[in-house]
Amino acid sequence: MTDEHAHILGEALAAAVRARQPSETAGERLALAAFRAARDAGAFAAAPRRRDDWRPHDDAGRARTG
């Protein structure tokens, strides 16, 4: 994640948190919109680091997907 993407994500999440909504559902919609905006801006384009992948690994050291 680049600094620009981190900034975009931070701004979107901060706006979602600051917004006062009467119901939890509205807050969830804002958070989801912030996530989607960050995703669409490319914030999650980088492959995860191996240490961030907590899935169990097979004998060859590859993460199992199923």
C-alpha positions as CSV (number, residue, x, y, z in Angstrom):
1,M,0.0,0.0,0.0
2,T,1.4,3.3,-1.0
3,D,1.3,6.4,1.2
4,E,-1.3,7.9,-1.2
5,H,-3.5,4.8,-0.8
6,A,-3.0,4.8,3.0
7,H,-4.1,8.5,3.0
8,I,-7.2,7.8,0.9
9,L,-8.1,4.8,3.1
10,G,-7.5,6.9,6.3
11,E,-9.6,9.8,5.1
12,A,-12.5,7.5,4.0
13,L,-12.5,5.6,7.3
14,A,-12.2,8.8,9.4
15,A,-15.2,10.2,7.5
16,A,-17.2,7.1,8.2
17,V,-16.3,7.2,11.9
18,R,-17.0,10.9,12.3
19,A,-20.4,10.8,10.7
20,R,-23.1,10.6,13.3
21,Q,-25.7,8.1,12.2
22,P,-28.9,7.3,14.0
23,S,-28.6,3.5,13.4
24,E,-25.9,0.9,13.2
25,T,-27.0,0.0,9.7
26,A,-26.2,3.5,8.4
27,G,-22.7,3.3,10.0
28,E,-22.1,-0.1,8.4
29,R,-23.0,1.3,5.0
30,L,-20.6,4.2,5.5
31,A,-17.8,1.9,6.5
32,L,-18.5,-0.4,3.6
33,A,-18.5,2.6,1.2
34,A,-15.1,3.6,2.7
35,F,-13.7,0.2,2.1
36,R,-15.0,0.0,-1.4
37,A,-13.6,3.5,-2.2
38,A,-10.1,2.4,-0.9
39,R,-10.3,-0.9,-2.8
40,D,-11.3,0.8,-6.0
41,A,-8.5,3.3,-5.6
42,G,-6.0,0.4,-5.5
43,A,-5.2,0.4,-1.9
44,F,-5.3,-3.4,-1.7
45,A,-3.5,-4.2,-4.9
46,A,-0.3,-5.4,-3.3
47,A,0.1,-9.0,-2.5
48,P,0.0,-9.8,1.2
49,R,3.3,-10.5,2.9
50,R,4.0,-14.1,3.8
51,R,4.0,-13.2,7.5
52,D,0.5,-11.7,7.1
53,D,-0.9,-14.9,5.6
54,W,-2.0,-16.9,8.7
55,R,-3.5,-19.8,6.7
56,P,-2.0,-23.2,7.5
57,H,0.9,-24.1,5.2
58,D,1.4,-27.4,3.4
59,D,4.7,-29.4,3.6
60,A,6.2,-27.3,0.7
61,G,5.6,-24.1,2.6
62,R,2.7,-22.9,0.5
63,A,-0.5,-21.6,2.1
64,R,-3.4,-24.0,1.7
65,T,-6.4,-22.4,0.2
66,G,-9.1,-24.9,1.1
